[in-house]
Amino acid sequence: MVGALPMDAFEVAVLFAIPGFLGLIVLEFAWSKLKGPDTWQHQADAVSSISSGLTYLVLRTLGFGVLVISYDWVAERFTVGEPVVAGAWLYALVFVWKDFTSYWVHRWAHANSFLWAMHLIHHSSEEFNLPVALRQNALNWFSYGGLMLLPLALLGVPTEVVAVVLPVQFFLQFWYHTQHVGKLGPLEYVLVTPSQHRVHHAINPIYIDKNFGQIFCWDRLFGTFQEELPEEPPAYGITTPVRHYNPLMIELNYMGRLLRDALTTKRWRDRLAVFLSRTGWRPEDARMRWPDTKLDYRDPAQKFRRAQPLWLIVWAWLQFAVLLLTAAYTLANLERLSGPVETGFLLVVLAGVVANSQQLMLRPSLLAELLRVGLISAIAVSEALSFTHWGPWLLPLQLALCLSSLAISWRLRSPVTQASPEAGSLGISPGRGV
C-alpha cells in the first residue's frame, strides 16, 4: 500500500511520526502499570512488536519486495487531461478513496493464503497494546495495494497529494491498538475504534475475520461488522501461534508452511492451489503428513512465554534503543550518505534486531552477532567511509553494543540457560481462524 509512495517520502514521514509513537507507547505503559489492566506483562512480546516495525522500515528503505506498479510512473505517462489542482477537497477525497480501497485490500489479505502470509505478522502477537500496531510485514513479497490508486493517477491526482495522504492514513491506524479505551458512543458508527479493532485481532470464533476497516467503519456497509461483546472477552493472536520473537522468523513461518505443503502434495493442481486458495485450505495428503495443531483460545496457560531474567529484558530495551537511534540517524541523512554507507547502517540494524530477538528466545544467534561486528568493522576501517558518517557518538556506541551483545549471546548459549520449560514449539503455523 505505502509502496506507491516515492522512495524517500515515507521514510521522511516516519522520522516525524517516531516521537509521537514512542510518546503514546510510554503513556500507555505508565497507564497500564498505574491504573490497569496491565496489558504490558509480556515485555519480550512488546520488544518483538516494536522491532518488527523497525525491520519493516529497514527493509522498505532497502527496497525489498516486488512492487507491481509505481504511482508516479503511471501519473507521468498516462494521466488523462491536465493534473488536478491540489486543494483541501482533493486531499479529503483521496483520503476517503485510499481508506475505502484499503478495506478491500485488508479483507483480501485475510481471505487468500499467499496474501495472508504477508499479513500474518500483524496478528501474531497474543497481546494487544500499542506496540502491536508496529507489527508490519517487512517481507513484502508482492506489493499490489498501489493498483487500487491507479484511478487517481489516471485522473491526474498529483503524486505529492498521494505522498501526503498515504502516510497520514497509515499512521492514524496506530492509536486504536489498545485495551484502555472503551466504546466511543456515536463514533462507533462512523470510525474504527479500539473496541472494533480488538474484535479484529481476536481469535474467538465469533470474532474471526471481522472489522477490516482502517479509519472509517466500512464493515457496517459490507456485512463484516462485529461488535465487541462483554460476555466474550477477546483472545488475541492466531489459532496456532508461531511462538517466536524474531520478526523475520514470524514472517517466514506461514510462507514456509505453504512451500512445505506445495512440495509435499502429489497433485500439481494442489501445488498451485496452496497459494491461490482461501486461507487455511490445505491438500489432504499434506494435512495428513503435517497435521494442524490448534490451541484452546480460552486457556491463558497456553499463551507463549519465555522465562527471561529481568536483566535480559532491560538489556533488550537498551539494545533496541540504540538500534532505533542508528536507524533514525540513517533516515535523517539519506541524502548525504552514499549507497554502501546507507546499506551498511541498515544491515547493522537488521542484524541487531535478529540478535536481540534471538537472545529473548534464549537461543542466541552468533551468526547475527558476528555479522553485525563484521559490518561495523568494515565501515569503520574503510577509507571511503569516514567516521563522520556515524557522528561523534554512534560508532563507539555501536561497537560497545555489539561486543556486549556478543558476550551476552555467548553466556546464553550455556546449557543451564538453554534448559527453559517455556521453550515452546517453533513449528509452522497453519494460520489464523482456520
N, C-alpha and C positions, 0 to 999 in steps of 0.2 A: 504494500500500500504506500508506504512512505518512499518506496523505491522509485516513484515517479518524480521525486524531487531532484534538482541539481545536486551533485555530489556533496558540496560543502554546506548547502543551506540547512540541512537537518542537523549537522554537527554543530553549526553555529547556534542554532536554536537550543540544542541540548545544553550548551555552555550556560545559557541564561536560565534554563529550567532546573539544573542540578541543585543550586542553593535552595530553591523552593521545595523540591522533592525532599532534600535532606532535612529541611526545617520541619516539614509536616511529619516526616518519619520520627524525628526526635520528639515532637509534640505527642504523637500517638503513643510512643514508647512510655513517655512520662505519664500520660493519662492512664494507660493500661496498668502501670505499676501502682499508681497512687489511687485511682478511682475504681479500676476493674471494669469488666472482667479482664483477666490477664491474657491477652492474645499474643504475648511475646515470650511464652515459656520455652519455646524451641528456638534458641538463639542461633544454632547452626543452620537451621532452615532459613532464617532471615538473612544470614550471610550468603547462603546459596542463592536466594532470590535476588538480592542486590547485585551479586556477582554475575548473575545471568544477564541483568541489564547492562553491565559493563562489557560482557562478552558480546552481546548484541551490538553495542556501539562500536567496539573494536573491529569486528568482522564486517560490519557495514561500511566503516571507513576504509577498510582494506578492499572493499568491492567484492566480497564473497557473495555468490548466488547468481542465478540466471534471471536477468531482467527481461521480460517478454518484449516490452517496448517502452521507450522513454517519452515522457510527455512533451518536453521541449523539442524533441526531434520531430514529432508529429505536428506540433504547433508551428514550427518553422517552415514546414513543407506543404501542409495540406489544409491550412485554415481557409474556410470559405468566407470570402469578403474581407472587410477590414477588421483589425483587432478591436475588441470591445473596450470601451473606456472603463478604467478600474475605479468605480465608485463604491460607496459603502454597501449599496444594494447588491452589487456584484459579489462582494465578499460574503454577504449573507446567503445568497443563492448557492454559491459554490460550497459553502459550509453545509447547507442542507443536503445538497446533492451528494457530497462526499459521505455524509453520515448515512444517508439512505442506501447508497451502494455498499457501504461498509457493513451494514446489517446483513446484506445478502452474502458478501464475501465471508463474513464471520459464520453465517449459517452453513454455507457450503463447507467451511473448514471442519465443521463437526460431522458432516454427512459423508465425506469421502475419506477413504483410508490414507491415500497419499497426502492429501491436504491436512488431515489430522496429524500426520507425522510431524508437520511443521508447527502445528498449533499446540500440541500436547504439553509442551513445557510450561505454558501459561497456566495449565490446570494441575500441574504435577505436585504442587505443594499441598500438604494436608493441613496447613494453617490458612488463615485468611486475615491478612493485615496489609498495610500499605506496601511493604517490600514485595508482596506478591504481584503487585501491578507492574513491577520491573522485570518479571519473568517473561522475556520476549524471545522469539525464535531467531537466534543468531545464524543458524544454518538454513538460510532462506533458499532452499533448493530451487524454488520456482516462484518468482515474484510476479503475480498476474493481476494484482489489485489495480495497477495503473491502467489496465484495459478499461476499467469502469469509468475512467476520466477522459477517455478519448472523445466523447461527445463535446466536452468542454473545449478540448484542443481544436476540434473541427469548427466550433462556433467562434473561435478567436479569443477565448479567455486567456489573458496573458499568463505566462509562466510564473511571474512574480506573485500573482494573486494565489495561485495554487501553492507556491512555496511558502506563503504565509498561513494559508488555511490548513494545510495538511498537518504540520506540527502542532498547531493550536488544537485541532480536533483530536489528535493523538494524545497530547498531554492532558487534556481535560478528562481523559478516562482514568487518571491516576487516583483521584480523590475518593472514589466510591468503593475502593478495596479496603473496607474497614468494617469491624463489628461494633463500633462505638457510636454509630448514627442509626437511629430507628427510622420508622416510616415518616415520610415528609408530607403527609396530607395531600392536597390537590396536586402537588408537583409529581406525585406518583403516576398521574395520568398522562404526563407530558414528557418528563425527563427520566433517564435511567438513574436510579438511586442506589445507595448502598444495599438496601433491602432487596431490590430486584437483582442486583449483581451477586449477592450472597446465594440466591437461588441458582444463578447461572453456574457458579463454581461448585455446587453441591452434587453429591453422587446418590442422594436419596432417589429412589425410583421415580417419585412424583416430580422431582426437580430436574431430572436429566434432560438435556437438550431443550432448555427453555431460556427465554430472556436473552436474545442475541443482540439487542440494541446496544449502541455505544454512547450516544448522547441523548437522542430522542427515543421515546419508547415505541418504536415501530412494531414491536411484538403484539401490541394490542390490535393493530390493524391486520396482521398476517397470521394470527392464531397460534403464536408461540409464547404467549404470556402466561406466567405462573406466579401467583402471589406467595410471599413468604408466610408460612402458616405457623402460628405459635405452638401447635401441637406436634410440629415436625421440624425440630431444630436441624439446620443444615449440617451435613458431614462433608468435609471438603476433600478434594483430591481426584484421583482416578481409581476405577474399581480394582485394578491390580497395580499397586504403587511401584514406581521404578526403584525406590529405595536407594537413592544416591544424592550426594550434594554437588557433584561435579556437573555444571550446566551442559558441557559437551556430551557427557555420558547420558544425561537425561534426554537430550535432543536426538542422539543416535539410537536410543533404545527402541522406539517404535519402528523407525526405518529399518533397523536391523532385524526386527521381527518380520516385517514384510519381505525382506530379501530372503530370510530363512525359509519362510513359507513358500516363496516362489521357487526356491531351489529344491524344496522337499517334495512338493506336489508333482504328480506324474503327468497331469494333463496340461498341454500347452495353453489351452484356453484359460485354465485356472491360474496359470502363472501370470497372465495379463490381468485377470480379474482381481488378483490380490491387490493391485494398485488402483484399479478403477472402481472397485465395488464400494458399497456402503461401509462405513466404519464398523469394524468388528467382524465382518464376514471373513471366514477362513475356509480353505478347501478341507474336505472331510479327512483326507489322508494326512494332511499337515496337522490338523487338530488332534488326530489320534496319536501322532508321534510326539507332538508338543502340546499336551493338554493345557487348557486355561486353568489358572488358579485364582479365584477371587476371594477377597476378604469380606468379612461382615462389617459393613459401614457403621453399624450400631455399637460396635465394640471398640472403645477407645484404646484398649490394651493392644490392639493390632496396629496402631499407628507407628510409623517408623521413627526410631530414635537410635542415637549412638551415645554411649556414656562418655562424653568428653569431659576431661577435668576443666575446672574454671579457668586455669591459666591458658589452656588451649583456645577457649572461646575468646578471651581477651586478646590473645595473640592474633587470632583470625580477624578480629575487627581492626586491630592495628595494621595488619598486613593489607587488608582491603583499603584502608585509608590512604596508604602510600601508593597503592595501585591506582586508586581514583585520582590522586594528585598527578601521577605520571600521565594518565590518560587525558586529564583536563589540560595539563601543560602542552601536550602534543596537539590537541584540538585547537588550543588558543594560538598555536604557532604554525598552523598548516601552511600558510603562505610562504613563510621563510625557511621552512625545513625542506631539505631535499627528499626525494622519494625513498632512498635507502635509510635515511635517518628516521623518517616518519614510520616506515615499515618496521624498523628495528625497535623503536619505542613501543609500538603497538603489540609486537610479538612478545616483548618483555612482559607487558601487562597480561596478555593471554596466557603465557606460561605461568605467570604468578597466580592467576585465577585457578588454573588446574592444580598447581602445587598446594594452594591454600585449601581448596575443597577436598583434595585427597588427604590432607592432614586431618580435616574434620571427619573423614571416613575412617581414620586411624589406619589407613592404607597409603602411606606417603609415596609419591612418585619421584624417585631420584632422577628419572629421565627429565621430568619437567624442571626440577631444581637445577640440574646441570645445564640444560638448555638455556635457562634464564641467565645463569652465570656466564655461559659462553657468549650470549648475545650482548650482555653488558660489557664484557671484556673486549669483544670485537669493536664495539662502538667507541670504547674508551681509548683503545690503542691506535685506532685508525687515524692516519694523518689527515684524511679528508674530512673527518667528522670531529670538529673541535669540541672541547669540553664546554664551550659557551653554549652549545646547543642544549645542554642539560640545565643551564642555570648554575649558580654557585652552590646550590644545596642538593639538587636532585641526584646527581651522580653518587656522592658519598652516601646519601640516604638509601639509594637502591642497592649499592654494594653491601652496606651493613645489613639491609633487609635480606638479601639473598644468602649471605653467609650464615646469618642467624637461622633462616628458614632451612637451609641445608642441614645445620646441626640438629634442629628440631625434627626434621624428617628422619634423620639417622637414629635419633632416640626413639621415635615412634615405631621404628622397624623392629624393636626388641620383642622377643616372644611374649613377655608379660603384657605389653601394651596391645599386641595383636589379639590376645585372647579376650575378646569382648563379646558378651552374651547378646548384645544388641546388633550383631553384625548384619543380620537380615540377608535376604536373597538379592543377588544382582541379576536375577533372571529377566527375561524380556517381557514387557508388559503388553497385554492384549488390548490396552486402550481404556477409554472411559465410556461407561454407560453401555457396555455390550456384554 
